[in-house]
Amino acid sequence: MTTVRRLGTLFALAATVYSLGVRRRLLRWGASSDEVREPYPGAELVPDGQRTATMAVTIDAPPSKIWPWLVQMGCDRAGWYSWDRLDNGGVRSAERIHSEWQTLSVGDRLASTPSGRTWFEVAALEPERFLALRASIDLQRGRPFDPRGRRPRFYVDALWAFQLKELPEARTRFVVSGYASARPRLLQAIADRLFWEPAHWIMQTRQFTNLKRRAERRALGTEDSGDVAQGFEVVREAFTDNFARRGEHGGACCAYRNGEKIVDLWGGIRNKQTGERWEKNTMVVVYSTTKGLAAMTLALAHSRGWLDYEERVCAYWPDFGQQGKERITVRQLLAHQAGLFELDEPIDRRIVRDLDRLAVVLARQKPAWEPGTRQAYHAITLGFYQAELLRRIDPQRRSLGQFFQDEIASPLGLDLYIRLPEEIPNTHLATISRPGRLEMLLGFPLRLTLDTMNPRSKIVRALKGSDLPHDDERIYARNLEVPSGGAVGTARAIAHAYSVFATGGRELALRQETLDLLAAPAVPPARGFRDECLKAEVQFSLGFMKPSPAWPFGSASSFGAPGAGGSFGFADPEAGLGYGFVTNRMGTCLTGDPRDVALRAALYSALNT
């Protein structure tokens, strides 16, 4: 009995505290005294009704951006934006406006449960100002009744009223009030205090949070645009989720299958400071995704018979053969196995623009160890070595950036540059948002994080020159080639280029022999694929990255290149797929950015359906 009494005392104490203090705050969450007192349209519809709650929130968006979300509510429509597992049968509420649900009239029914057996009826509305939903339930039968007729013996007749008040600076005061009449009143009052009031607070505050996020994102123009083919709607959902759940600022995703575009999405903001929107043709620097584009130029040279991947580099570039590099093959160089991940001589833009002078610096470099024994990510140097090798075998002696433009980008009509020309305006370019120190500390593997703090570590030395593509005044440098990390373009262009490589290469006259080599497994160095710079097992072949247990993508025959911060492009010959993803918010995941991983997972789930 003592235990029972104690429990009873605790319950009574808790009930008293809730009734005298907590309850009042829950039922007036976020609302001012004036908002609690003032009458609301529609309250007169519920005879003998009493106000059960008034809650409010300020949203940084005008009513016109909030109203479309309200009118599409319903379990049979866009959901309730609250707790989907409880009030929407586990189906996620919509993350975008659906035009087919934008018409709403008094008398319309909105399913309140997934079964559709109960509903809210639209009791009153005034577009962009007010919406009242009414639920009238016969408690004995557990189903709705017509409130215009005779009332049942036991019932609940409730009104859920939403009001939008326009504020200065394109903001809105969003106020939600509840009115209810019930019988028997005593039992209903007990049920309200024990369950319905706390439940309403939880669900309403969740709805506030979710509607606020959706409306503010729409007001900022961060909704996605573009198209997906039938059956690939899950990719759009994943793309939308990147903004809603994965912190995306701006980006784009595109995929081609068997030469046909099946996904082409873009959205968000291209400039975080100004809030300017990411448009269809917005371009962004893709960092090491550039490596795959550079590798395409050498693949094209191989198809034309200019290059043998198994030949020694010095056979094409005699000066390369000094300082112990005479036996390095093209394959070893392109697989980051040459030990040339850094340059002892510092380089700047003047040297990078002077290709003859840069070639001398590259040729004088001594390998860090015996070539072919270890792998170390040539973060910046690889592109310079590729460029000079291509210049030696190209009959016109073009730079890699010019060759890419002449032989790949222009024939395919790509908005993609390894050498960004002067005429591209800043308004076409997205600015990069870099991660903070804490985000980097928590995001990168611990070993790699510690290495980045050591100026003599291999990864820090390998990354010297990584800021060359950036320009304080013009966003990105013009007429400068950094073939390992300076390409600027769209996801659509990257996907299109890889699509050609995934589907036979007819548009570029690629030979099947070349494509077979690109699809073949990577050849490891003597000590295996463990990368001395990245501190992880990563596989490279002929200038591309290949799928591996640490970094899976596509099928075994796939080849591509990821970029710092999250961008990625690859070809999957088995699926006939070309894929591209670009972003302006740099992530910190080394082996597949969560935004890209989600998009690829959705894409392949659709392909395999």
C-alpha positions as CSV (number, residue, x, y, z in Angstrom):
1,M,0.0,0.0,0.0
2,T,2.9,2.3,0.8
3,T,4.1,2.0,-2.8
4,V,0.7,2.6,-4.2
5,R,0.3,5.7,-2.0
6,R,3.6,7.0,-3.1
7,L,2.7,6.5,-6.8
8,G,-0.6,8.2,-6.2
9,T,1.1,11.1,-4.5
10,L,3.6,11.5,-7.4
11,F,0.9,11.3,-9.9
12,A,-1.2,13.9,-8.1
13,L,1.9,16.2,-7.8
14,A,2.7,15.8,-11.5
15,A,-0.9,16.5,-12.5
16,T,-0.9,19.6,-10.3
17,V,2.4,20.9,-11.8
18,Y,1.1,20.2,-15.3
19,S,-2.2,21.9,-14.7
20,L,-0.9,25.0,-13.0
21,G,2.3,25.6,-15.0
22,V,3.2,23.4,-17.9
23,R,-0.2,23.0,-19.5
24,R,-0.7,26.8,-20.0
25,R,2.7,27.0,-21.8
26,L,2.0,24.0,-24.0
27,L,-1.4,25.3,-25.1
28,R,0.0,28.8,-25.9
29,W,3.3,27.8,-27.4
30,G,4.9,30.7,-29.2
31,A,1.7,32.8,-29.1
32,S,1.3,36.3,-27.7
33,S,-1.4,37.2,-25.3
34,D,-3.2,39.2,-28.0
35,E,-3.1,36.1,-30.3
36,V,-4.6,34.0,-27.6
37,R,-7.4,36.4,-26.9
38,E,-8.4,37.6,-30.4
39,P,-11.3,35.8,-32.2
40,Y,-10.6,33.8,-35.3
41,P,-12.8,33.2,-38.4
42,G,-14.6,29.9,-38.2
43,A,-14.9,29.6,-34.5
44,E,-18.6,30.2,-34.7
45,L,-19.0,27.0,-36.7
46,V,-18.6,24.9,-33.6
47,P,-21.6,25.4,-31.3
48,D,-20.6,25.7,-27.6
49,G,-17.0,25.4,-28.7
50,Q,-14.1,26.3,-26.5
51,R,-10.6,27.3,-27.6
52,T,-8.4,24.4,-26.8
53,A,-5.0,25.8,-27.9
54,T,-3.4,28.7,-29.7
55,M,0.2,28.3,-31.0
56,A,2.3,30.4,-33.3
57,V,5.6,30.8,-35.1
58,T,7.2,33.4,-37.4
59,I,8.3,32.2,-40.8
60,D,10.8,34.0,-43.0
61,A,8.6,33.7,-46.0
62,P,5.5,35.6,-47.3
63,P,2.0,34.0,-47.1
64,S,2.1,33.2,-50.8
65,K,5.0,30.8,-50.1
66,I,3.3,29.1,-47.2
67,W,-0.3,28.8,-48.5
68,P,0.5,26.1,-51.2
69,W,1.8,23.8,-48.5
70,L,-1.4,24.2,-46.4
71,V,-3.8,23.5,-49.2
72,Q,-2.2,20.2,-50.2
73,M,-2.4,18.7,-46.7
74,G,-4.1,15.4,-46.1
75,C,-3.1,11.7,-45.8
76,D,-4.4,11.2,-49.4
77,R,-2.4,14.2,-50.6
78,A,0.9,15.7,-49.3
79,G,0.7,14.5,-45.7
80,W,0.5,16.7,-42.6
81,Y,4.2,17.7,-42.3
82,S,4.2,16.5,-38.7
83,W,5.2,13.0,-37.4
84,D,4.7,10.9,-40.5
85,R,4.9,7.6,-38.7
86,L,2.0,8.5,-36.5
87,D,-0.3,10.6,-38.6
88,N,0.5,9.7,-42.2
89,G,1.0,5.9,-42.1
90,G,4.7,6.1,-42.3
91,V,4.5,7.8,-45.7
92,R,6.8,10.9,-45.8
93,S,5.1,14.2,-46.3
94,A,5.9,15.9,-49.6
95,E,9.0,18.0,-49.9
96,R,7.7,20.0,-52.8
97,I,4.5,21.7,-54.1
98,H,2.2,19.5,-56.2
99,S,0.1,21.4,-58.7
100,E,-2.6,18.7,-58.7
101,W,-3.4,19.4,-55.0
102,Q,-3.6,23.2,-55.2
103,T,-7.3,23.5,-55.6
104,L,-9.3,23.5,-52.4
105,S,-12.9,24.4,-51.7
106,V,-15.3,24.6,-48.8
107,G,-16.8,21.1,-48.3
108,D,-13.8,19.2,-49.6
109,R,-12.6,16.3,-47.5
110,L,-9.0,15.7,-46.5
111,A,-8.2,12.2,-45.2
112,S,-7.0,12.4,-41.6
113,T,-6.0,8.8,-41.5
114,P,-4.3,6.6,-44.1
115,S,-7.4,4.4,-44.4
116,G,-9.6,7.4,-45.3
117,R,-12.3,6.3,-42.9
118,T,-12.0,9.7,-41.0
119,W,-11.4,13.1,-42.5
120,F,-11.2,16.8,-42.0
121,E,-13.8,18.8,-43.9
122,V,-12.8,22.2,-45.2
123,A,-15.0,24.5,-43.1
124,A,-13.8,27.9,-44.2
125,L,-11.0,29.4,-46.3
126,E,-9.6,32.6,-47.5
127,P,-6.7,32.1,-49.9
128,E,-3.3,33.0,-48.4
129,R,-5.0,34.2,-45.2
130,F,-7.1,31.6,-43.5
131,L,-8.0,27.8,-43.5
132,A,-10.3,26.0,-41.1
133,L,-10.5,22.2,-41.0
134,R,-13.3,20.5,-39.1
135,A,-13.5,17.0,-37.7
136,S,-16.8,15.7,-36.3
137,I,-16.6,12.2,-34.8
138,D,-19.3,10.0,-33.3
139,L,-17.4,8.4,-30.4
140,Q,-19.7,5.4,-30.1
141,R,-19.4,4.4,-33.8
142,G,-15.9,5.7,-34.3
143,R,-16.8,7.5,-37.6
144,P,-17.6,11.0,-38.8
145,F,-21.1,12.5,-38.5
146,D,-22.7,15.4,-40.3
147,P,-22.4,18.4,-37.8
148,R,-25.3,20.0,-39.6
149,G,-27.7,17.3,-38.4
150,R,-28.6,15.9,-35.1
151,R,-25.6,15.3,-32.8
152,P,-24.8,11.8,-31.5
153,R,-24.9,11.1,-27.7
154,F,-21.1,11.1,-27.5
155,Y,-19.1,13.1,-29.9
156,V,-16.2,15.4,-30.6
157,D,-16.7,18.4,-32.9
158,A,-13.4,20.1,-33.4
159,L,-12.0,22.9,-35.6
160,W,-8.3,23.3,-36.6
161,A,-7.8,26.9,-37.8
162,F,-4.7,28.2,-39.6
163,Q,-4.2,31.9,-40.0
164,L,-1.4,33.6,-42.0
165,K,-0.6,37.2,-41.0
166,E,1.7,39.1,-43.4
167,L,4.6,40.9,-41.6
168,P,7.1,43.4,-43.0
169,E,10.2,42.1,-44.9
170,A,8.3,39.3,-46.5
171,R,7.7,37.4,-43.3
172,T,4.6,35.7,-41.9
173,R,3.1,35.1,-38.5
174,F,1.6,31.6,-38.7
175,V,-1.0,31.1,-35.9
176,V,-2.9,27.8,-35.3
177,S,-5.9,27.6,-33.0
178,G,-8.1,24.8,-31.9
179,Y,-11.8,24.9,-31.0
180,A,-13.8,21.9,-29.7
181,S,-17.2,20.9,-28.4
182,A,-17.5,17.4,-26.8
183,R,-19.8,15.2,-24.8
184,P,-19.4,13.8,-22.2
185,R,-17.3,16.9,-21.2
186,L,-15.8,15.4,-18.0
187,L,-14.4,12.4,-19.7
188,Q,-13.2,14.5,-22.6
189,A,-11.4,16.9,-20.2
190,I,-9.6,14.0,-18.6
191,A,-8.6,12.6,-22.0
192,D,-7.4,16.0,-23.1
193,R,-5.1,16.5,-20.1
194,L,-3.7,13.0,-20.1
195,F,-3.2,12.5,-23.8
196,W,-4.6,14.9,-26.4
197,E,-3.0,18.1,-25.2
198,P,0.6,16.8,-25.0
199,A,0.1,15.0,-28.2
200,H,-1.2,18.1,-29.9
201,W,1.8,20.1,-28.7
202,I,4.2,17.5,-30.0
203,M,2.5,17.2,-33.4
204,Q,1.9,21.0,-33.9
205,T,5.5,22.0,-33.0
206,R,6.8,19.4,-35.4
207,Q,4.4,20.8,-38.1
208,F,5.7,24.3,-37.4
209,T,9.3,23.2,-37.8
210,N,8.7,21.2,-41.0
211,L,6.5,23.8,-42.7
212,K,8.9,26.6,-41.7
213,R,11.8,24.7,-43.3
214,R,9.8,24.0,-46.5
215,A,8.4,27.5,-46.9
216,E,11.7,29.3,-46.2
217,R,13.5,27.0,-48.6
218,R,10.9,27.8,-51.3
219,A,11.2,31.5,-50.5
220,L,14.9,31.4,-51.0
221,G,14.5,29.6,-54.3
222,T,16.3,26.4,-53.0
223,E,13.7,24.1,-54.3
224,D,14.8,21.7,-57.0
225,S,14.1,22.1,-60.7
226,G,14.5,19.9,-63.7
227,D,13.1,16.6,-64.8
228,V,13.3,12.8,-64.3
229,A,12.1,10.1,-66.5
230,Q,9.2,7.9,-65.4
231,G,10.3,5.4,-62.8
232,F,13.2,7.6,-61.5
233,E,11.1,9.8,-59.2
234,V,13.1,8.4,-56.3
235,V,16.1,10.2,-57.5
236,R,14.3,13.5,-57.3
237,E,13.2,12.6,-53.7
238,A,16.9,11.9,-52.8
239,F,17.9,15.2,-54.4
240,T,15.3,17.1,-52.4
241,D,16.4,15.2,-49.3
242,N,19.9,16.6,-49.8
243,F,18.5,20.1,-49.0
244,A,16.1,19.0,-46.3
245,R,18.3,16.6,-44.4
246,R,21.9,16.7,-45.6
247,G,22.7,20.4,-45.5
248,E,23.0,21.0,-49.3
249,H,23.3,24.7,-50.4
250,G,23.3,24.3,-54.2
251,G,24.0,21.6,-56.6
252,A,22.9,19.5,-59.6
253,C,22.6,15.8,-60.6
254,C,22.3,14.3,-64.0
255,A,22.3,10.8,-65.5
256,Y,22.1,9.3,-69.0
257,R,21.2,5.7,-69.7
258,N,22.0,4.2,-73.1
259,G,22.5,7.8,-74.4
260,E,19.1,9.1,-73.1
261,K,18.9,11.6,-70.3
262,I,16.9,10.1,-67.5
263,V,17.7,12.5,-64.6
264,D,18.5,16.3,-64.9
265,L,18.0,18.1,-61.6
266,W,19.4,21.3,-60.1
267,G,18.5,23.6,-57.2
268,G,19.5,25.6,-54.2
269,I,21.6,28.7,-54.2
270,R,24.7,29.3,-56.2
271,N,26.0,32.1,-53.9
272,K,25.4,31.8,-50.2
273,Q,26.3,35.5,-49.6
274,T,23.8,36.9,-52.1
275,G,21.2,34.1,-52.1
276,E,21.2,34.0,-55.9
277,R,19.6,30.8,-57.2
278,W,21.3,27.9,-58.9
279,E,20.1,27.9,-62.4
280,K,19.9,25.2,-65.1
281,N,23.4,26.1,-66.6
282,T,25.2,27.2,-63.4
283,M,28.7,25.9,-63.3
284,V,31.0,25.1,-60.4
285,V,34.6,23.9,-59.9
286,V,34.6,20.1,-59.5
287,Y,38.1,19.7,-58.0
288,S,39.5,16.2,-58.6
289,T,36.5,15.1,-60.7
290,T,38.7,16.9,-63.3
291,K,41.0,14.0,-63.2
292,G,38.5,11.8,-65.0
293,L,38.1,14.5,-67.7
294,A,41.8,14.7,-68.1
295,A,42.0,10.9,-68.4
296,M,39.4,11.0,-71.2
297,T,41.9,13.0,-73.3
298,L,44.5,10.3,-73.0
299,A,41.9,7.6,-73.7
300,L,41.1,9.5,-76.9
301,A,44.8,9.6,-77.7
302,H,45.1,5.9,-77.1
303,S,42.2,5.3,-79.5
304,R,43.9,7.3,-82.2
305,G,47.1,5.2,-81.8
306,W,49.2,8.0,-80.3
307,L,49.7,6.4,-76.9
308,D,50.4,2.9,-75.5
309,Y,49.5,2.6,-71.8
310,E,52.2,0.0,-71.3
311,E,55.0,2.1,-72.9
312,R,57.5,4.1,-70.8
313,V,56.6,7.8,-70.4
314,C,60.1,8.8,-71.6
315,A,59.5,7.1,-75.0
316,Y,57.2,10.1,-75.7
317,W,58.9,12.6,-73.4
318,P,62.6,12.0,-73.3
319,D,63.4,14.6,-70.6
320,F,61.1,12.8,-68.3
321,G,63.6,9.9,-68.0
322,Q,65.9,11.7,-65.6
323,Q,66.2,11.3,-61.8
324,G,65.3,7.6,-61.8
325,K,62.1,8.0,-63.8
326,E,63.3,6.2,-67.0
327,R,61.3,3.0,-66.3
328,I,58.0,4.6,-65.3
329,T,55.2,3.4,-67.6
330,V,52.2,5.5,-68.6
331,R,50.0,3.0,-66.7
332,Q,52.0,3.5,-63.5
333,L,51.9,7.3,-63.8
334,L,48.2,7.4,-64.4
335,A,47.6,5.0,-61.4
336,H,49.4,7.3,-58.9
337,Q,52.3,4.7,-58.7
338,A,55.1,6.9,-59.9
339,G,56.1,8.4,-56.6
340,L,55.6,11.9,-58.0
341,F,52.9,13.2,-55.7
342,E,54.7,16.5,-54.9
343,L,57.0,18.9,-56.6
344,D,60.2,20.1,-54.8
345,E,60.2,23.3,-56.8
346,P,57.3,25.7,-55.9
347,I,54.9,26.6,-58.7
348,D,52.6,29.5,-59.2
349,R,50.3,30.7,-61.9
350,R,53.1,32.2,-63.9
351,I,54.8,28.8,-64.2
352,V,51.5,26.9,-64.7
353,R,50.7,29.2,-67.7
354,D,54.2,28.7,-69.2
355,L,54.0,25.1,-70.3
356,D,57.6,24.8,-71.4
357,R,58.9,26.1,-68.1
358,L,56.5,23.8,-66.2
359,A,57.7,20.8,-68.2
360,V,61.2,21.5,-67.0
361,V,60.1,21.5,-63.4
362,L,58.1,18.3,-63.9
363,A,61.0,16.5,-65.6
364,R,63.5,17.4,-62.8
365,Q,61.4,16.0,-60.1
366,K,62.8,12.9,-58.3
367,P,60.4,10.1,-57.3
368,A,59.8,9.7,-53.5
369,W,60.5,6.0,-53.8
370,E,61.0,3.3,-56.4
371,P,58.2,3.8,-59.0
372,G,55.7,0.9,-59.1
373,T,56.2,-0.1,-55.5
374,R,53.7,2.1,-53.7
375,Q,50.6,4.2,-54.4
376,A,50.3,7.9,-53.3
377,Y,47.6,10.1,-54.5
378,H,49.0,12.6,-57.0
379,A,46.4,15.2,-56.0
380,I,47.8,18.1,-58.1
381,T,50.8,16.8,-60.0
382,L,49.1,14.1,-62.0
383,G,47.2,16.5,-64.2
384,F,50.4,18.5,-65.0
385,Y,52.2,15.2,-66.0
386,Q,49.2,14.1,-68.1
387,A,49.0,17.5,-69.8
388,E,52.7,17.5,-70.8
389,L,52.5,13.9,-72.0
390,L,49.5,14.7,-74.2
391,R,51.2,17.8,-75.6
392,R,54.2,15.6,-76.6
393,I,52.0,13.1,-78.6
394,D,49.4,15.5,-80.0
395,P,50.4,16.5,-83.6
396,Q,49.1,20.0,-82.9
397,R,50.9,20.1,-79.5
398,R,47.8,21.5,-77.8
399,S,47.5,22.0,-74.1
400,L,45.2,19.4,-72.3
401,G,42.6,22.0,-71.7
402,Q,42.5,23.1,-75.3
403,F,42.5,19.5,-76.5
404,F,39.6,18.7,-74.2
405,Q,37.7,21.6,-75.5
406,D,38.4,20.9,-79.2
407,E,38.0,17.1,-79.2
408,I,35.4,16.3,-76.4
409,A,33.5,19.4,-75.0
410,S,32.8,21.1,-78.3
411,P,31.7,18.1,-80.3
412,L,29.4,17.0,-77.5
413,G,28.1,20.5,-76.7
414,L,29.3,20.4,-73.1
415,D,29.3,23.3,-70.6
416,L,32.5,22.1,-69.2
417,Y,36.0,23.6,-69.2
418,I,39.4,22.6,-68.0
419,R,40.5,26.0,-69.1
420,L,37.8,28.5,-68.2
421,P,37.6,31.2,-70.9
422,E,37.4,35.0,-70.2
423,E,33.9,35.3,-71.7
424,I,32.2,33.2,-69.0
425,P,30.5,35.7,-66.6
426,N,30.6,35.4,-62.9
427,T,26.8,35.1,-62.9
428,H,27.1,31.6,-64.4
429,L,29.4,30.4,-61.6
430,A,28.6,29.0,-58.2
431,T,30.8,30.0,-55.2
432,I,32.2,27.4,-52.9
433,S,31.2,27.1,-49.2
434,R,34.0,25.4,-47.3
435,P,33.6,23.3,-44.2
436,G,34.6,24.8,-40.8
437,R,37.4,23.3,-38.8
438,L,35.1,21.5,-36.4
439,E,33.2,19.9,-39.4
440,M,36.5,18.8,-40.9
441,L,37.7,17.4,-37.6
442,L,34.6,15.4,-37.1
443,G,34.1,14.4,-40.8
444,F,37.5,13.2,-42.0
445,P,39.1,10.0,-40.7
446,L,41.2,10.7,-37.6
447,R,44.5,9.6,-39.2
448,L,43.9,11.8,-42.2
449,T,42.9,14.7,-40.0
450,L,46.1,14.5,-38.0
451,D,48.1,14.3,-41.2
452,T,46.5,17.5,-42.5
453,M,47.8,19.3,-39.4
454,N,51.4,18.3,-40.2
455,P,52.9,20.5,-42.9
456,R,55.4,17.8,-43.8
457,S,52.8,15.0,-44.2
458,K,52.4,13.5,-47.7
459,I,48.8,14.7,-48.1
460,V,49.7,18.3,-47.3
461,R,52.6,18.2,-49.7
462,A,50.5,16.6,-52.4
463,L,47.8,19.3,-52.1
464,K,50.2,22.2,-52.8
465,G,48.7,24.2,-55.6
466,S,45.1,23.1,-54.9
467,D,44.0,26.8,-54.5
468,L,45.3,27.7,-58.0
469,P,41.8,27.5,-59.7
470,H,40.3,30.1,-57.3
471,D,40.3,33.8,-57.9
472,D,39.2,36.4,-55.2
473,E,37.7,38.7,-57.8
474,R,36.4,36.4,-60.5
475,I,35.4,33.3,-58.4
476,Y,37.6,31.1,-60.7
477,A,40.8,31.8,-62.6
478,R,40.4,32.4,-66.3
479,N,42.7,30.9,-68.9
480,L,44.5,28.7,-66.4
481,E,44.8,24.9,-66.6
482,V,45.0,22.7,-63.5
483,P,44.1,19.4,-65.0
484,S,43.9,17.6,-61.7
485,G,41.5,19.9,-60.0
486,G,40.4,23.0,-61.9
487,A,37.6,22.0,-64.2
488,V,34.4,24.1,-64.1
489,G,31.1,22.8,-65.5
490,T,27.7,21.3,-65.0
491,A,26.6,17.9,-63.8
492,R,24.8,17.5,-67.1
493,A,28.0,17.9,-69.0
494,I,29.9,15.5,-66.9
495,A,27.2,12.9,-67.1
496,H,27.0,13.4,-70.9
497,A,30.7,12.9,-71.4
498,Y,30.7,9.7,-69.3
499,S,27.6,8.5,-71.1
500,V,29.6,8.5,-74.3
501,F,32.3,6.4,-72.7
502,A,29.7,4.0,-71.2
503,T,27.9,3.3,-74.5
504,G,30.6,2.6,-77.1
505,G,32.1,6.0,-77.7
506,R,30.8,6.4,-81.2
507,E,30.4,10.2,-80.9
508,L,34.2,10.5,-80.2
509,A,35.3,7.6,-82.4
510,L,36.6,5.7,-79.4
511,R,37.9,2.2,-80.1
512,Q,36.4,-0.8,-78.2
513,E,40.0,-1.8,-77.2
514,T,40.4,1.5,-75.3
515,L,37.0,1.1,-73.6
516,D,37.8,-2.5,-72.6
517,L,41.0,-1.3,-70.9
518,L,39.2,1.4,-69.0
519,A,36.6,-1.2,-67.8
520,A,39.3,-3.7,-66.7
521,P,40.3,-4.1,-63.1
522,A,43.0,-1.9,-61.7
523,V,46.6,-3.2,-61.4
524,P,48.0,-2.8,-57.9
525,P,51.6,-1.6,-57.1
526,A,53.9,-4.1,-55.4
527,R,52.8,-3.1,-51.9
528,G,49.1,-3.0,-52.8
529,F,46.4,-0.3,-53.1
530,R,46.9,1.2,-49.6
531,D,47.4,4.9,-50.5
532,E,50.2,6.7,-48.7
533,C,48.5,10.0,-48.9
534,L,44.8,9.1,-48.3
535,K,45.5,6.5,-45.7
536,A,43.0,4.2,-47.3
537,E,42.7,1.5,-50.0
538,V,41.7,3.2,-53.2
539,Q,42.1,1.8,-56.7
540,F,43.1,3.8,-59.7
541,S,43.6,2.8,-63.3
542,L,44.5,4.8,-66.4
543,G,43.7,8.1,-64.8
544,F,40.3,7.0,-63.3
545,M,39.2,5.7,-60.0
546,K,37.8,2.2,-60.0
547,P,35.2,0.7,-57.6
548,S,36.6,-0.9,-54.5
549,P,35.3,-2.2,-51.1
550,A,36.3,1.2,-49.5
551,W,34.6,3.2,-52.3
552,P,32.0,1.2,-54.2
553,F,30.1,2.7,-57.1
554,G,28.4,1.3,-60.2
555,S,29.5,-2.1,-61.4
556,A,32.9,-3.7,-61.5
557,S,33.6,-2.2,-64.9
558,S,32.8,1.3,-63.9
559,F,35.4,4.1,-63.9
560,G,35.2,7.7,-62.8
561,A,36.6,10.4,-60.5
562,P,35.4,12.0,-57.3
563,G,36.2,15.5,-56.3
564,A,37.0,17.2,-53.0
565,G,33.8,18.2,-51.2
566,G,31.4,15.7,-52.9
567,S,31.4,16.1,-56.7
568,F,31.5,12.9,-58.7
569,G,31.3,11.6,-62.3
570,F,31.6,8.1,-63.6
571,A,30.7,5.7,-66.4
572,D,29.1,2.3,-65.9
573,P,29.4,0.3,-69.1
574,E,27.3,-2.6,-67.8
575,A,24.4,-0.3,-67.1
576,G,25.0,2.0,-70.1
577,L,25.1,4.8,-67.5
578,G,26.8,8.2,-67.4
579,Y,26.5,10.1,-64.1
580,G,27.4,13.5,-62.8
581,F,26.9,15.2,-59.4
582,V,28.2,18.7,-58.5
583,T,27.8,20.9,-55.4
584,N,29.0,24.1,-53.9
585,R,29.0,23.0,-50.3
586,M,32.1,21.1,-49.6
587,G,31.5,17.9,-47.6
588,T,34.1,16.1,-45.4
589,C,33.5,12.4,-46.2
590,L,36.5,10.8,-47.8
591,T,34.9,7.7,-49.4
592,G,31.7,9.0,-50.8
593,D,29.7,12.1,-49.8
594,P,26.3,11.2,-48.3
595,R,24.5,13.4,-50.8
596,D,26.1,11.7,-53.7
597,V,25.7,8.2,-52.1
598,A,22.0,8.8,-51.6
599,L,21.5,9.9,-55.2
600,R,23.4,6.9,-56.6
601,A,21.5,4.5,-54.3
602,A,18.2,6.0,-55.6
603,L,19.4,5.8,-59.2
604,Y,20.4,2.2,-59.0
605,S,17.3,1.2,-57.1
606,A,15.2,2.7,-60.0
607,L,17.4,0.9,-62.6
608,N,17.0,-2.4,-60.8
609,T,13.2,-2.1,-60.4
